[in-house]
Amino acid sequence: MKTFESGAYSALARRTVAEGCVLLRNEGQALPLPEGAKVAVFGRSQFNYYKSGTGSGGLVNTGHVPNITEALEASGRVTVDGELKSVYESWIEDHPFDPGQGWANEPWYQEEMPLSLETVSAAARANEAAVVILGRTAGEDKDSSAVEGSYLPAKAELDMLKAVCESFRRVAVVINSGGILDMKWVEEYRPGAVMYVWQGGQEGGLAVADVLTGIQSPGGRLSDTIARDISDYPAAGNFGSESRNLYPEDVYVGYRYFETFAPDKVLYPFGFGLTYTTFELSNQSVSLGDDGNIWLSVTVGNTGSRPGREVVQVYCEAPQGKLGQPARSLCHFAKTRELAPGEQQGFSLFFTPSALASYDDSGVTGHKSAWVLEGGEYTFYIGTDVRSAEKVGSVTLEETVVEQLEEACAPVTPFDRLRPGAPQDGIYSKAYEPAPLRTVNPMDRRNEKLIKSEGCTGDKGYKLSDVADSKVNMEDFLAQLTDDDLCCIVRGEGMCSPKVTPGTAGAFGGVTKRLLDFGIPTGCCADGPSGIRMDCGTHAFAMPNGTLMACTFDPELVSELYEYEGLELRKNKVDTLLGPGINIHRHPLNGRNFEYFSEDPLLTGRMAASQLNAMHKYGVTGTIKHFACNSQEFHRHDVEAVISERALREIYLRPFEIAVKAGAARSIMTSYNPVNGLWSASNYDLLTTILHGQWGYTGMVMTDWWAKSNDEGQEGERTNTAAMVRAQNDLFMVVPDSASNAMHDNSAEGLEKGTVDRWEYIRSAGNICNFLLQSPALQRLRGIETELDRALSEAPSLDDGDSAEMFYVEAGGDNRIDFDVSLIGLEKGDNTRFGVSIKEQGLYKLTLTLRSTDSNDVSQLPLSVFQDRNLLGTATLTGAQRDWETAEFNVMGFSGNFYLRFFAAQTGLELKSVTLELVKTLQELQKEMGQ
């Protein structure tokens, strides 16, 4: 068991970033930079390192994040050209970083400084090497685009690359991005080295400097295929719609498509990555063991002159059979320890043949709706990427029905899907077949399996702690809840609910007094995959992004890092982190790819399971998301995924299944979008038939924030909670207040009309309570402080972000202050502090008049207010609140002087006025209390 220690946390994160950096090119040993080298650093992104993308997955408040130039200077191993740096700094004064205005409006690319020939030539004469840094962000609610300055390089970037590569003999290009970009320029300008460093959280800049200077070797391998052109990706023609995206590529996603149909379209294959040394694989073999498992052996030797690590990747070529198969599918991987020159490490890997099964959604094998292992020869390839992997042998397997299931979540819209046609020179032609359509109505299935509730028994005095202590069963405990209680428990509250840790995303469970009286604790959830987001300004550790962690190909290292994340969650009384995000990288332009891991379901699933298992050691967990098919951000609330059952099972649901079965997931978030006609949050077959029924999931399911649900054939609505509960999505997230039904949902109406049964609400309440039984929330409610909790409370916290500019104000004779709102910073991350002097002690009212200036209706725009070190509350508007609103906070003025701090977690708010005025004097308060 670890203890929470920020230095160890930082060191491990720094090593993780180095292990995720992917070196694509290193001609003439351009990297690492030699010790003592004079280095010219080009690109404005050297000054604004992107620690993460934007949106809920990136808004982690953290301390100073060193940029790459700063980190190179601090390393002491190279000398950074100060004159060139000064040229950039002078230019940036007139071209400052543009944070954008509001949610999802930050530019993905920052204007690049034009370079004169004189500037580049002078730098080339003064320095031995050049480092060029290209930066991109991306994020929630907005996709990247195949235009200059987004997926494509901007003209100024190309001009910079051309000038630097022509002037320097030694050039290293560093790409600080959450996902892959167009890379055709490498062939044209031929820099010595090219490396993706992704977005590495708060330690990213320091780790990049470690790799550039040779303190660490780049250990990453591509978790996605980099194709020659954006149009080469198989989803290119079915991405970006406002209403419906077909998935005709079916299971042929990423390298599964390219290795089967278009190997010539690949610039850098899946799994590829260089190190500062070389490796050789030997003693490779494959066999079918007496235990029924498939066994593979390989020895990895370091044949170079520097230490390093290598990734062994095992791919299978299944027989084409009746279903049709990709030419390659990743079936195992392992990473060596750090090997010294001349050192070797042997691996003996195994897996069950059932892991190679495919899902027959048509019945062509004679086994419809089953996982089937078709008979024939299964050929295995071992290498260091999908393209270099060499054949090591094969095993012959008999046809086996691995698991007979029932049809679920099949499409209702006809379309044709891809399958391999006749091969020529090892490349398959493209053939198409109709995707099998749905034959079973999920509502009929629901009606058949519905158990009618016996009604409310009334309060028997049972508490949830009695269930924990095995004094009463869950059914009898829940039977006490009235229909109104059940309607309340399926509503989560937030953002920034005062009932849980300040600034977090939501509260659930005991959100009303009656529910608390039954001993149901209030659980806390916080964004997200990049670390704990607390909109009140509290600092947390900013984690490396999902793509980077997948590129480590090292679940053990990621697990070790997430033990610290688990400790930090426990320390901050957060029961579940809203992550990891485990959607498949279907297309490179998805703005949220930085949160997700890979185009491969096995790699994604193993990474997710490693994070969950690590957090579980400390009683907390992660909420895996977005279930399912969140493949684009544009119109994400409404764009329907039309996909075959086979592709859904084998590619898009597979990581979730691994996380449920191998990671013991106990919290899942549904996606905004419909899947095959039904919004995910109300998709009965997705949530009940597959997730709970076929996978045996026993945890809770929550919606994404303000998600829609629907009855089949109808549009999605945020108020259709009856359909949500009927499908077994347990929590609608979020409402301002559960008891008052502030969002006017149809829970009570659905119960009255019989469109949803009380038993279904009982079922969701049980899922929520089962989650809370496993979380620290119940211990907190019961007043149980463990040794771990005591140790965490005593461990130093991260900087709380209280170092903001100070202004001083004084109350007049009327005991009122009108603050100058022009002083209050409203850009993302702004802290403004006021030293307040009052003339009379008592209760004051702080009134804010504010509105949204954001064009996005669902933007989350919080402004948190602190008195001294205590959070008074958070005024959170949505983008739709464009009329003036008021927010009021009580301020206890028991001393003549105190501080007020305003923290803006997101740009997009406008303040009209801020006033502080006396409500009751100290004497009046004392009189009321009978003193």
Secondary structure as UniProt FT lines:
FT   HELIX           6..20
FT   STRAND          22..26
FT   HELIX           27..29
FT   TURN            35..36
FT   STRAND          38..42
FT   HELIX           44..46
FT   TURN            56..58
FT   HELIX           68..75
FT   STRAND          79..80
FT   HELIX           82..94
FT   TURN            103..104
FT   HELIX           117..126
FT   STRAND          129..135
FT   TURN            140..141
FT   TURN            149..151
FT   HELIX           155..167
FT   STRAND          171..176
FT   HELIX           185..189
FT   STRAND          193..196
FT   HELIX           201..203
FT   HELIX           204..212
FT   TURN            213..214
FT   STRAND          226..227
FT   HELIX           230..232
FT   TURN            234..235
FT   HELIX           236..238
FT   STRAND          244..246
FT   TURN            248..251
FT   HELIX           255..261
FT   HELIX           263..265
FT   STRAND          266..268
FT   TURN            270..271
FT   STRAND          279..288
FT   TURN            290..291
FT   STRAND          294..302
FT   STRAND          311..317
FT   TURN            321..323
FT   STRAND          329..335
FT   TURN            341..342
FT   STRAND          344..351
FT   HELIX           353..356
FT   STRAND          358..360
FT   TURN            364..365
FT   TURN            368..369
FT   STRAND          370..373
FT   STRAND          376..383
FT   TURN            386..388
FT   STRAND          390..397
FT   STRAND          400..404
FT   STRAND          416..424
FT   TURN            425..426
FT   STRAND          427..434
FT   HELIX           442..449
FT   HELIX           464..468
FT   TURN            469..470
FT   HELIX           474..478
FT   TURN            479..480
FT   HELIX           483..489
FT   STRAND          491..493
FT   TURN            498..499
FT   TURN            502..503
FT   STRAND          506..509
FT   HELIX           513..517
FT   TURN            518..519
FT   STRAND          522..527
FT   TURN            529..530
FT   TURN            535..536
FT   HELIX           546..551
FT   TURN            552..553
FT   HELIX           555..571
FT   TURN            572..573
FT   STRAND          576..578
FT   TURN            588..589
FT   TURN            591..595
FT   HELIX           601..616
FT   TURN            617..619
FT   STRAND          621..622
FT   STRAND          624..627
FT   TURN            628..629
FT   TURN            634..638
FT   STRAND          640..642
FT   HELIX           645..647
FT   HELIX           648..652
FT   HELIX           654..661
FT   STRAND          667..670
FT   STRAND          674..675
FT   TURN            676..677
FT   STRAND          678..679
FT   HELIX           680..682
FT   HELIX           685..694
FT   STRAND          700..702
FT   TURN            705..706
FT   TURN            712..713
FT   TURN            718..719
FT   HELIX           721..727
FT   STRAND          731..735
FT   TURN            738..743
FT   HELIX           747..753
FT   HELIX           758..773
FT   HELIX           776..782
FT   HELIX           787..794
FT   STRAND          805..810
FT   TURN            813..814
FT   STRAND          816..818
FT   HELIX           821..823
FT   TURN            828..829
FT   STRAND          831..837
FT   STRAND          842..852
FT   TURN            857..858
FT   STRAND          860..867
FT   TURN            868..869
FT   STRAND          870..878
FT   TURN            879..880
FT   STRAND          885..893
FT   STRAND          897..904
FT   STRAND          909..921
FT   HELIX           922..928
FT   TURN            929..930
//
